Amino acid sequence: MNTLPVNWLTEGLLDFEYKKYLLLAYLQAAKSEFGKQRLYPIFSDLIMHYRNLQQVKEHKRLVYESFPQRISRADFEKLELVYEKIVQDDETMEQIEEIIQYATPLFSQALGEGKELYEFVERHLEISPVGITPMYHNEGYLFLDTYPGKETQVYAYHITVFENTYEKYRGINTRHLQTVRRSLAQTHEHLKVQLIRERQELPNPATFLAVAKLPIPVEQSLLPIAKRSLVKYVTQLAA
């Protein structure tokens, strides 16, 4: 996939037409990914670039840190190099402002398309507990049923809680354990019992089932959204 460097705004040739070419090629690639229902990693990448643009717009002086430097004088007696910025304020900032003004609405539009795809996948994904759910929900198993419902992807999950003075954040890590071909005999409940027998480190695991109602790419969309949906589901259980 066509990617965009983190410092695309300031690195390389500082020319509006050149930056426009880079940006449009990148956004076209993002649109192509969304058309295939592939949300990640492009959606996270878009969010990062949009936030960077906003930061540069609000604090233009920080842009200088992204520009290359060249040696203007070498002080060999003190073994010290003195650097001079290649760019000058007025001309550089005028170029950057023009690029930002052009890029911002395009990024906003692309993010809107990504958000629509995220919500579409989320609406067609159902999460429910498998068997009796214990009091401890931050570790256990996630069963992911891909459409049309013939296979179950089995993951071990662990939710980590981060706190600061103002907020509490939850992150989730998953590890793929196996892919199970389901049958009338191989139910989700039977699969949970089998895991308990085979993996005694979790004698009473929280186990949740995420079912996709449409054919959705697993790694690029279904699994990332299922993980986020599971965190929300577990958070509500703990409330």
MIKOL-482559 format. One record per residue (C-alpha): residue number from 1; residue in one letter; x negated, y negated, z. Coordinates in Angstrom, 3 decimals. Example, Ala and Ser with C-alpha at 12.3 -4.5 7.8 and 13.67 -1.06 7.14 Angstrom:
<pt 1 A <-12.300 4.500 7.800>>
<pt 2 S <-13.670 1.060 7.140>>
# end
This chain:
<pt 1 M <0.000 0.000 0.000>>
<pt 2 N <-1.146 -3.549 -0.734>>
<pt 3 T <-2.306 -5.059 2.574>>
<pt 4 L <-3.013 -8.619 3.667>>
<pt 5 P <-6.129 -9.397 5.750>>
<pt 6 V <-5.491 -10.774 9.226>>
<pt 7 N <-7.280 -14.032 8.357>>
<pt 8 W <-5.931 -14.251 4.800>>
<pt 9 L <-4.954 -17.884 5.340>>
<pt 10 T <-8.472 -19.120 5.978>>
<pt 11 E <-10.911 -16.551 4.634>>
<pt 12 G <-12.169 -16.459 1.062>>
<pt 13 L <-11.214 -19.043 -1.526>>
<pt 14 L <-9.084 -21.798 0.030>>
<pt 15 D <-6.879 -22.416 -2.984>>
<pt 16 F <-3.087 -22.596 -3.038>>
<pt 17 E <-2.600 -20.582 -6.245>>
<pt 18 Y <-5.000 -17.884 -5.073>>
<pt 19 K <-3.301 -17.575 -1.668>>
<pt 20 K <0.096 -17.549 -3.378>>
<pt 21 Y <-1.059 -14.627 -5.557>>
<pt 22 L <-2.255 -12.659 -2.498>>
<pt 23 L <0.943 -13.362 -0.575>>
<pt 24 L <3.367 -12.458 -3.370>>
<pt 25 A <1.541 -9.191 -4.099>>
<pt 26 Y <1.705 -8.278 -0.406>>
<pt 27 L <5.385 -9.157 -0.042>>
<pt 28 Q <6.246 -7.231 -3.201>>
<pt 29 A <4.546 -4.172 -1.687>>
<pt 30 A <6.510 -4.707 1.546>>
<pt 31 K <9.767 -4.924 -0.402>>
<pt 32 S <8.883 -1.683 -2.181>>
<pt 33 E <8.295 0.059 1.177>>
<pt 34 F <11.644 -1.161 2.523>>
<pt 35 G <13.333 0.078 -0.642>>
<pt 36 K <12.028 3.558 0.205>>
<pt 37 Q <13.295 3.140 3.806>>
<pt 38 R <9.722 3.024 5.089>>
<pt 39 L <9.687 0.533 7.938>>
<pt 40 Y <6.323 1.092 9.582>>
<pt 41 P <3.576 0.032 9.624>>
<pt 42 I <4.620 -2.779 7.253>>
<pt 43 F <7.269 -4.270 9.568>>
<pt 44 S <4.816 -4.654 12.464>>
<pt 45 D <2.294 -6.099 10.022>>
<pt 46 L <4.808 -8.698 8.810>>
<pt 47 I <5.617 -9.728 12.377>>
<pt 48 M <1.918 -10.176 13.125>>
<pt 49 H <1.326 -12.347 10.047>>
<pt 50 Y <4.424 -14.467 10.739>>
<pt 51 R <3.362 -15.104 14.341>>
<pt 52 N <-0.126 -16.028 13.172>>
<pt 53 L <1.353 -18.559 10.761>>
<pt 54 Q <3.412 -20.099 13.541>>
<pt 55 Q <0.393 -20.340 15.812>>
<pt 56 V <-1.683 -22.013 13.115>>
<pt 57 K <1.162 -24.419 12.396>>
<pt 58 E <1.460 -25.378 16.055>>
<pt 59 H <-2.256 -25.468 16.816>>
<pt 60 K <-4.027 -26.339 13.587>>
<pt 61 R <-7.281 -27.017 15.345>>
<pt 62 L <-7.586 -23.304 16.094>>
<pt 63 V <-7.910 -22.676 12.371>>
<pt 64 Y <-11.524 -23.805 12.530>>
<pt 65 E <-12.431 -20.655 14.449>>
<pt 66 S <-11.507 -18.562 11.382>>
<pt 67 F <-13.778 -20.364 8.942>>
<pt 68 P <-17.260 -19.128 8.055>>
<pt 69 Q <-20.291 -21.058 9.138>>
<pt 70 R <-23.601 -21.751 7.456>>
<pt 71 I <-26.924 -22.696 8.886>>
<pt 72 S <-27.445 -26.460 8.604>>
<pt 73 R <-30.655 -26.701 10.667>>
<pt 74 A <-32.947 -24.230 12.354>>
<pt 75 D <-34.720 -25.279 15.487>>
<pt 76 F <-37.568 -22.779 15.571>>
<pt 77 E <-39.208 -24.371 18.664>>
<pt 78 K <-36.154 -23.647 20.792>>
<pt 79 L <-35.191 -20.559 18.785>>
<pt 80 E <-31.794 -22.117 18.368>>
<pt 81 L <-29.553 -22.190 15.307>>
<pt 82 V <-27.252 -25.110 14.786>>
<pt 83 Y <-24.182 -24.451 12.709>>
<pt 84 E <-22.098 -26.813 10.695>>
<pt 85 K <-18.580 -26.093 9.589>>
<pt 86 I <-18.243 -25.792 5.833>>
<pt 87 V <-14.842 -27.439 5.716>>
<pt 88 Q <-13.750 -30.957 6.478>>
<pt 89 D <-10.574 -31.806 8.342>>
<pt 90 D <-8.334 -33.756 5.963>>
<pt 91 E <-8.771 -31.763 2.761>>
<pt 92 T <-8.747 -28.402 4.497>>
<pt 93 M <-5.685 -29.098 6.590>>
<pt 94 E <-3.814 -30.392 3.567>>
<pt 95 Q <-4.481 -27.114 1.745>>
<pt 96 I <-3.522 -25.027 4.772>>
<pt 97 E <-0.343 -26.999 5.372>>
<pt 98 E <0.721 -26.444 1.759>>
<pt 99 I <0.139 -22.703 2.052>>
<pt 100 I <1.984 -22.507 5.383>>
<pt 101 Q <4.991 -24.397 4.038>>
<pt 102 Y <5.187 -22.020 1.093>>
<pt 103 A <4.573 -18.805 3.048>>
<pt 104 T <6.799 -19.333 6.092>>
<pt 105 P <10.242 -18.946 4.421>>
<pt 106 L <8.977 -15.968 2.401>>
<pt 107 F <7.827 -14.207 5.556>>
<pt 108 S <11.150 -15.043 7.225>>
<pt 109 Q <13.047 -13.484 4.328>>
<pt 110 A <10.901 -10.330 4.400>>
<pt 111 L <11.339 -10.021 8.163>>
<pt 112 G <15.091 -10.340 7.707>>
<pt 113 E <15.041 -7.422 5.273>>
<pt 114 G <12.963 -5.384 7.706>>
<pt 115 K <15.348 -6.174 10.559>>
<pt 116 E <18.316 -5.070 8.441>>
<pt 117 L <16.579 -1.767 7.664>>
<pt 118 Y <15.707 -1.252 11.344>>
<pt 119 E <19.324 -1.837 12.395>>
<pt 120 F <20.582 0.416 9.588>>
<pt 121 V <18.401 3.312 10.747>>
<pt 122 E <19.280 2.651 14.391>>
<pt 123 R <23.012 2.796 13.603>>
<pt 124 H <22.561 6.201 11.986>>
<pt 125 L <20.606 7.679 14.883>>
<pt 126 E <22.338 9.200 17.910>>
<pt 127 I <20.597 9.975 21.208>>
<pt 128 S <21.988 12.316 23.853>>
<pt 129 P <20.621 14.390 26.761>>
<pt 130 V <19.992 18.109 26.391>>
<pt 131 G <21.227 20.007 29.436>>
<pt 132 I <21.089 18.499 32.923>>
<pt 133 T <18.990 15.342 33.137>>
<pt 134 P <16.741 15.064 36.214>>
<pt 135 M <16.216 11.850 38.183>>
<pt 136 Y <12.755 11.355 36.667>>
<pt 137 H <13.079 10.284 33.021>>
<pt 138 N <9.649 8.902 32.161>>
<pt 139 E <8.228 12.201 30.974>>
<pt 140 G <9.741 15.086 29.090>>
<pt 141 Y <10.683 16.213 25.600>>
<pt 142 L <12.193 14.496 22.606>>
<pt 143 F <13.960 16.640 19.998>>
<pt 144 L <14.258 14.900 16.657>>
<pt 145 D <16.743 16.387 14.201>>
<pt 146 T <16.058 15.338 10.639>>
<pt 147 Y <18.870 15.188 8.103>>
<pt 148 P <20.519 17.483 6.956>>
<pt 149 G <19.978 19.097 10.341>>
<pt 150 K <18.034 22.268 9.588>>
<pt 151 E <14.845 21.389 11.454>>
<pt 152 T <13.997 19.972 14.867>>
<pt 153 Q <10.741 18.150 15.466>>
<pt 154 V <9.675 18.705 19.083>>
<pt 155 Y <7.649 16.021 20.880>>
<pt 156 A <6.366 15.625 24.400>>
<pt 157 Y <6.891 12.036 25.501>>
<pt 158 H <5.543 9.853 28.285>>
<pt 159 I <6.872 6.393 29.098>>
<pt 160 T <4.472 3.926 30.687>>
<pt 161 V <5.650 0.879 32.621>>
<pt 162 F <3.649 -2.367 32.586>>
<pt 163 E <4.568 -5.255 34.858>>
<pt 164 N <3.501 -8.840 35.259>>
<pt 165 T <4.866 -11.662 37.402>>
<pt 166 Y <7.823 -12.269 35.127>>
<pt 167 E <8.699 -9.117 33.186>>
<pt 168 K <8.519 -5.365 33.023>>
<pt 169 Y <7.458 -3.688 29.781>>
<pt 170 R <7.867 -0.073 28.748>>
<pt 171 G <5.732 1.704 26.199>>
<pt 172 I <6.064 5.268 24.960>>
<pt 173 N <3.547 7.836 23.769>>
<pt 174 T <4.575 10.998 21.936>>
<pt 175 R <2.745 14.168 20.970>>
<pt 176 H <4.103 16.522 18.338>>
<pt 177 L <4.350 20.062 19.669>>
<pt 178 Q <6.106 22.067 16.986>>
<pt 179 T <8.671 22.140 14.212>>
<pt 180 V <11.569 24.524 14.829>>
<pt 181 R <13.876 25.937 12.192>>
<pt 182 R <17.264 25.993 13.867>>
<pt 183 S <19.870 28.731 13.668>>
<pt 184 L <23.017 29.737 15.515>>
<pt 185 A <20.846 31.473 18.078>>
<pt 186 Q <18.222 28.724 18.307>>
<pt 187 T <20.240 25.930 19.926>>
<pt 188 H <18.778 22.815 21.516>>
<pt 189 E <19.581 24.189 24.963>>
<pt 190 H <17.809 27.462 24.144>>
<pt 191 L <14.813 25.509 22.833>>
<pt 192 K <14.602 23.553 26.093>>
<pt 193 V <14.633 26.777 28.146>>
<pt 194 Q <11.925 28.209 25.906>>
<pt 195 L <9.727 25.121 26.429>>
<pt 196 I <10.136 25.363 30.204>>
<pt 197 R <8.961 28.971 30.117>>
<pt 198 E <5.994 28.211 27.865>>
<pt 199 R <4.906 24.908 29.433>>
<pt 200 Q <5.089 25.226 33.195>>
<pt 201 E <3.549 21.795 33.843>>
<pt 202 L <7.071 20.401 33.361>>
<pt 203 P <9.364 22.758 35.316>>
<pt 204 N <12.385 20.431 35.147>>
<pt 205 P <11.823 18.122 32.162>>
<pt 206 A <14.053 15.335 30.960>>
<pt 207 T <14.990 16.305 27.415>>
<pt 208 F <16.727 14.147 24.842>>
<pt 209 L <17.993 14.772 21.340>>
<pt 210 A <17.851 12.187 18.560>>
<pt 211 V <19.907 13.121 15.513>>
<pt 212 A <19.497 11.395 12.145>>
<pt 213 K <22.732 11.034 10.173>>
<pt 214 L <20.933 10.196 6.929>>
<pt 215 P <17.732 11.358 5.182>>
<pt 216 I <15.150 8.931 6.576>>
<pt 217 P <11.333 9.154 6.349>>
<pt 218 V <10.180 10.590 9.669>>
<pt 219 E <6.773 9.012 10.278>>
<pt 220 Q <7.489 5.609 8.732>>
<pt 221 S <10.978 4.989 10.143>>
<pt 222 L <12.812 7.733 11.980>>
<pt 223 L <10.252 8.590 14.670>>
<pt 224 P <9.227 4.990 15.531>>
<pt 225 I <12.868 3.926 15.886>>
<pt 226 A <13.787 7.086 17.802>>
<pt 227 K <10.979 6.329 20.271>>
<pt 228 R <12.206 2.773 20.815>>
<pt 229 S <15.794 3.965 21.109>>
<pt 230 L <14.743 6.541 23.691>>
<pt 231 V <13.019 3.865 25.784>>
<pt 232 K <16.224 1.794 25.745>>
<pt 233 Y <18.327 4.864 26.607>>
<pt 234 V <16.074 5.833 29.540>>
<pt 235 T <15.980 2.234 30.778>>
<pt 236 Q <19.777 2.197 30.934>>
<pt 237 L <19.773 5.484 32.866>>
<pt 238 A <17.380 3.991 35.401>>
<pt 239 A <19.408 0.788 35.855>>
# end
